[in-house]
């Protein structure tokens, strides 16, 4: 039977504070206070000795815990002997990171909420006010986003359909559809769910961070026997099809922030004047032009030269069209 990954952590969170508060407790007393058997406590102590540290997990790097003559002791590394002093940006980063774990359905939500209170209590009044303002401006994943991710995992595990609201970058619009998730795949630092799509009646990929809502449905499905995520990852959406080219585009102004957030970091080069040059694969020219023109004057195709000329020609045609005099209305 596979061991519950949370079980050891629950035991550690119960044992370490108890041993620290009551050094030298006997195994029998510790078993009575925690509800764990003496054998389980001995096993957990041995496991904690091996895993509480930095690679190669040598004892005493962080926590030293041992049993001596039937009594259990714990000693922390020197850096834990004095209270942690967080500067404002460290406290804010920690609170934002803890926020999604405080959701009611998370296994450690109660402990996380207690930790957040301790962090806030350790700060002075002025720092608390600044943090309060910052948390209203900056936010980590909300409970809804945590639930969305959980529903996606559950759909994959149990082969249940999902009703999703998805942001389509190609259409610049939100759409609602039902999908049947087959697998997850990572490409260029982004995660995708490979799924049968009720709208296109085909198996396609959806970027996980563009799924705005995901509701688990009762309808079950079977994944086709010939589906292979490795073949999909190699042959479909994530590999350039024959004839596809990579365009180099300079982005300026407001487009720079979008590029940094949405395109893989390896494809984006920062320039000295504040602009960025990004490499973008061109699928169909019609899609590329509709995507490019949304940035207006903040995007300029640098190469290949023939694509740059076709973009310029398209711009000239649009300009000529808009400069035509309006037909006179008949009275």
C-alpha positions, -999 to +999 in steps of 0.1 A: +000+000+000+013+035-009+021+056+021+001+087+025+026+115+017+009+138+043+011+111+071+048+116+079+044+154+078+014+152+102+035+130+126+064+154+124+042+184+131+028+166+161+060+151+175+086+179+171+067+207+191+057+181+217+093+169+222+106+205+222+081+216+249+088+185+270+124+173+265+131+138+278+095+125+275+095+087+275+082+068+245+053+057+266+043+093+276+048+105+240+026+077+227-001+086+252-001+123+243+000+119+205-020+087+200+008+071+180+023+037+189+058+035+203+069+017+172+055+044+149+073+071+170+106+052+168+102+048+130+093+085+126+123+096+147+146+076+125+130+090+093+133+126+106+169+122+114+176+113+078+154+139+061+157+170+083+186+187+067+202+198+034+214+173+008+229+148+016+206+152+046+232+149+073+219+150+109+222+183+128+219+205+098+185+217+109+170+193+134+186+167+156+162+142+172+171+110+190+160+084+215+182+078+246+174+052+272+137+053+262+135+091+263+131+114+233+150+146+227+152+172+200+178+200+193+175+226+166+204+242+147+219+274+159+200+296+134+167+286+151+177+297+185+169+333+180+135+346+168+131+351+130+131+388+120+114+394+087+117+425+067+084+438+052+089+422+017+099+389+032+067+388+054+046+398+024+061+370+003+055+345+030+019+355+036+011+354-001+027+320-004+007+307+025-026+321+014-037+292-010-028+267+017-052+283+041-082+272+020-107+252+040-102+219+020-064+219+024-050+192+048-030+218+068-054+248+065-058+252+102-020+251+109-014+276+081-040+300+094-023+298+128+011+305+112-002+335+093-015+349+126+019+344+142+037+362+113+013+392+116+016+393+154+054+394+151+053+426+131+049+461+145+017+481+140+030+502+111+043+471+093+009+454+098-008+484+082+016+483+052+011+446+048-027+450+049-025+475+021-002+454+001-023+422+005-053+442-009-032+452-039-012+420-045-027+386-042-017+350-044-039+322-057-074+326-043-094+297-028-113+295-061-080+289-080-070+262-056-104+246-060-100+248-098-066+230-097-080+204-073-110+197-097-086+193-126-065+167-107-097+149-096-110+148-132-077+132-144-077+107-115-113+096-118-119+102-156-147+127-149-157+154-174-150+191-165-169+222-175-143+249-179-142+286-187-111+292-208-093+323-220-084+318-257-054+340-265-061+335-303-097+349-300-089+372-270-122+359-255-135+337-227-153+305-238-172+278-219-169+241-229-168+206-216-136+187-217-124+152-210-088+154-196-065+127-208-031+139-195-009+167-183+022+179-202+048+205-196+063+226-224+086+256-222+078+260-185+040+260-190+016+232-180-010+220-204-040+196-200-045+174-231-082+168-234-111+160-257-129+192-264-167+193-268-165+224-289-140+213-315-148+175-312-111+167-311-083+162-287-065+195-281-043+212-254-053+239-229-029+260-210-037+254-173-031+290-162-057+302-188-085+280-173-105+305-153-131+281-138-133+243-137-164+225-124-163+187-119-192+169-136-207+134-128-202+121-164-174+095-167-154+087-198-126+063-209-093+074-223-087+059-258-063+029-257-042+044-285-036+077-267+000+083-258+010+116-242+046+111-252+036+109-289+013+139-285+040+160-268+064+152-297+041+153-327+013+178-320+009+212-304+043+215-288+066+207-317+068+231-348+050+215-377+068+214-411+068+249-427+063+268-394+087+296-389+099+316-359+094+354-361+116+378-341+095+407-329+105+438-310+079+448-283+078+482-267+055+502-243+027+483-226+033+452-247+066+445-228+049+434-196+025+411-215+055+394-233+074+389-200+044+373-184+031+352-212+060+340-234+087+315-223+116+333-207+141+316-230+124+332-260+126+367-247+157+390-248+158+422-228+172+452-247+191+482-233+164+507-242+137+488-222+122+470-252+122+432-256+128+410-286+108+378-286+108+347-308+073+336-317+063+306-338+040+314-367+012+289-373-010+303-400-004+338-413-040+348-407-037+339-370-003+356-367-016+389-381-047+390-360-025+382-329+002+407-338-021+437-346-036+436-311-004+453-299-007+481-324+025+502-327+041+484-297+051+454-319+075+454-349+084+423-369+122+422-373+126+389-393+122+369-414+123+396-440+096+382-461+072+380-432+081+416-422+072+427-458+039+409-457+030+425-424+039+459-439+019+452-470-011+443-449-008+475-429-006+495-461-038+479-474-056+486-441-044+522-442-056+526-478-090+512-469-095+536-440-083+566-460-110+560-487-137+587-486-170+576-472-197+570-498-222+598-499-255+589-484-286+590-506-312+615-496 
